[in-house]
Every structure is written in C-alpha cells, then in structure tokens.
Amino acid sequence: MEKAKNIAKNIQVVNIVVSTSLEHDIPLEKMAAVLSNTEYNPEQFPGLVIRIKEPKTSALIFSSGKVVCTGARSMKKVEESIQKIIESLEKINIKIKIKPVIKIQNIVASGSIGMDLNLNVLAMKLDNTEYEPEQFPGLVFKLMEAKATFLLFSNGKVVCTGTKSEEEVHAALDKLVKILKKVK
C-alpha cells in the first residue's frame, strides 16, 4: 500500500469538468455584445463560450442557465470560476440569487507511475485496450470496474479520465498498478 501512496503523489489533477444550473434564463446575445471575453455563434452552436483569465477556465453558457465549466485544477478554482460568471452576468443586470449546485462530470489527471511499460505486451494480455502505435504512441486501457480510462505510455506516463473525484482517481490508479504488475 505504501507504494501506491507514492504513485498517487506523482499524479496531479489537470482538469475538472463540471456542470451546474444558474436557474435563470440568460440573454446570450446581450452577454456577447457587452462582454469582451465571450464567443457566441448561434448558427454553429447554441451555447456562449466565456473565457476566464483567473482562474484560467472556460465555460459554455446556455440560454436556459445551464453551464459547463472546464479547465480548473481544483474544486476551489471551479467555484471561483462560477462566481466570476455570476459577476459577469451582473454587468448585464442578471442577478443570480441561488448558490449553484456544482456536479463533477469528469476529472482528468496525469503523471507517472514510475515504471516502464511494454505496450505491445499490454495490448495482447489486457482486455479493453486500443493500441495503434503507427497512429499514436499511447495505449488506451479501459478499467471497467473503476469506470476509468487510462492513456498509457511506454515511459510510465499516464493520463486518467472518467473519474468523478480525486478518491476515484487514486483508487483507479491503485487498481491499474496492481494489474500492470501482474502482467509484467
């Protein structure tokens, strides 16, 4: 177990994707006209993109008040981003009176597991893998019981996606390392 703890320290959350509802209709055209950090092209996509400098995040805002925010590396940064969106809406006289309920949709973490990997062997011995070395140097491994998908590289670098909490990230990594040690 000590080994798994060391591995967990080498993995960092790099992106948290969340959704929420501001429970208020949002006039997207007015928002796009007034705010410079927005992009809105309703013929192409029904949502408005707002880019926040600090914390560096982006969000899609829909006229229904639904919001999808991406780019934050912690829940504190997610909350700061949602607050900045609410403050932006105040500039166009939209007052959000609720505290939005934030739901994590996906966490992406990356780092190193500290061991070299033979991706050809893993592709043959593990189920639920995709590996096309001529197209891309990483192996995709879906760990069904952890509801996580890993991108594995031969130098031991990994990207984990599909989890919804940091605890799930670390539990999935522990399972991954146990599997990889058995296959070696």
C-alpha positions in Angstrom: 0.0 0.0 0.0 2.9 2.4 0.7 4.0 2.1 -3.0 0.5 3.1 -4.2 0.7 6.2 -1.9 3.9 7.2 -3.6 2.4 6.7 -7.0 -0.6 8.9 -6.1 1.8 11.7 -5.3 3.1 11.7 -8.8 -0.4 12.1 -10.3 -2.0 15.5 -10.5 -5.5 16.7 -11.4 -5.1 18.7 -14.6 -8.8 19.4 -15.5 -12.1 19.2 -13.8 -15.2 19.3 -15.9 -18.4 20.4 -14.0 -22.0 21.3 -14.8 -24.4 23.5 -13.0 -27.6 25.5 -13.5 -27.9 29.1 -12.6 -31.7 28.6 -12.6 -32.2 31.8 -14.6 -32.7 32.4 -18.4 -29.6 34.1 -19.8 -29.7 36.5 -22.8 -26.7 35.2 -24.6 -26.7 37.9 -27.4 -26.7 40.6 -24.8 -23.9 38.9 -22.9 -21.8 38.5 -26.1 -22.4 42.2 -27.0 -21.4 43.5 -23.6 -18.6 41.2 -22.5 -15.3 41.0 -24.4 -14.2 37.6 -23.2 -17.1 35.7 -24.9 -17.7 34.0 -28.2 -21.2 33.4 -29.5 -22.2 32.0 -32.9 -25.7 30.5 -32.5 -25.7 29.3 -36.1 -22.9 27.0 -35.2 -23.6 26.1 -31.6 -26.3 27.2 -29.2 -24.0 28.0 -26.3 -21.9 31.0 -25.5 -18.2 30.5 -24.6 -16.8 32.6 -21.9 -13.1 32.5 -21.1 -12.0 33.4 -17.6 -8.4 34.6 -17.1 -8.1 33.8 -13.4 -8.5 31.0 -12.7 -7.8 30.0 -16.3 -11.0 28.3 -17.3 -13.6 28.3 -20.0 -17.3 27.8 -19.7 -20.2 27.1 -22.0 -23.3 29.0 -21.0 -26.7 28.2 -22.5 -29.8 30.4 -22.6 -31.5 28.0 -20.1 -28.9 29.0 -17.5 -27.1 25.6 -17.7 -23.3 26.0 -17.5 -20.5 23.6 -18.3 -17.1 24.7 -16.9 -13.7 23.2 -17.8 -10.0 23.9 -17.1 -9.9 24.2 -13.4 -7.5 22.0 -11.4 -9.4 22.1 -8.1 -12.9 22.5 -6.8 -11.9 25.8 -5.2 -10.9 27.1 -8.7 -14.2 25.7 -10.1 -16.2 27.7 -7.5 -14.1 30.8 -8.3 -14.9 30.4 -12.0 -18.6 30.0 -11.4 -18.6 33.1 -9.2 -16.8 35.1 -11.9 -19.6 34.1 -14.4 -22.2 35.2 -11.9 -20.4 38.6 -11.5 -20.2 38.9 -15.3 -24.0 38.4 -15.5 -24.5 41.2 -13.0 -22.9 43.5 -15.6 -26.0 42.9 -17.8 -28.4 43.2 -14.9 -28.9 39.4 -14.4 -28.9 38.7 -10.6 -28.3 35.1 -9.7 -29.9 34.6 -6.2 -29.1 30.9 -5.7 -25.9 29.2 -4.9 -25.5 26.9 -7.9 -25.2 23.2 -7.2 -22.0 22.0 -9.0 -21.8 18.5 -10.3 -18.5 16.9 -11.3 -18.8 15.3 -14.8 -15.2 14.2 -15.3 -11.7 14.6 -13.7 -8.6 14.3 -15.8 -5.3 13.5 -14.0 -1.8 12.9 -15.4 1.6 11.9 -14.1 3.9 9.0 -13.9 3.6 5.5 -12.3 7.3 5.2 -12.2 7.8 2.1 -14.3 8.5 1.4 -18.0 5.7 -0.3 -19.8 5.8 -2.7 -22.8 2.7 -1.5 -24.6 2.8 -4.4 -27.1 2.6 -6.9 -24.3 -0.1 -5.0 -22.5 -2.2 -4.7 -25.7 -2.1 -8.5 -26.1 -2.6 -9.5 -22.5 -5.2 -7.0 -21.3 -8.8 -6.7 -22.3 -10.4 -3.4 -23.3 -7.3 -1.9 -24.9 -6.7 0.1 -28.1 -3.2 0.4 -29.4 -2.2 1.6 -32.8 1.5 2.6 -32.5 1.7 3.8 -36.1 -1.1 6.3 -35.4 -0.4 7.3 -31.7 2.3 6.2 -29.2 -0.1 5.6 -26.3 -2.2 2.7 -25.3 -5.8 3.3 -24.3 -6.9 1.0 -21.4 -10.5 1.0 -20.1 -10.6 -0.2 -16.5 -14.3 -1.1 -16.3 -14.5 -1.8 -12.6 -13.1 1.6 -11.8 -15.1 3.4 -14.5 -11.8 5.0 -15.6 -9.9 5.2 -18.9 -6.2 5.4 -19.0 -3.8 6.5 -21.6 -0.5 4.7 -21.0 2.9 5.5 -22.5 6.0 3.2 -22.6 7.9 5.6 -20.2 5.3 5.1 -17.5 3.5 8.4 -18.0 -0.3 8.1 -17.6 -3.4 10.1 -18.2 -6.5 9.1 -16.3 -10.0 10.2 -17.3 -13.6 9.3 -16.5 -13.4 9.6 -12.7 -15.6 12.0 -10.7 -13.5 12.5 -7.6 -9.8 12.6 -6.5 -10.5 9.5 -4.4 -11.7 7.7 -7.6 -8.6 8.8 -9.4 -6.3 7.3 -6.7 -8.4 4.1 -6.4 -8.3 3.6 -10.2 -4.5 4.2 -10.2 -4.1 1.6 -7.4 -6.0 -0.9 -9.5 -4.1 -0.1 -12.6 -0.7 -0.6 -10.9 -1.8 -4.0 -9.5 -2.9 -5.1 -12.9 0.3 -3.9 -14.6 2.5 -5.6 -12.0 0.7 -8.9 -12.7 1.1 -8.6 -16.5 4.9 -7.8 -16.5 
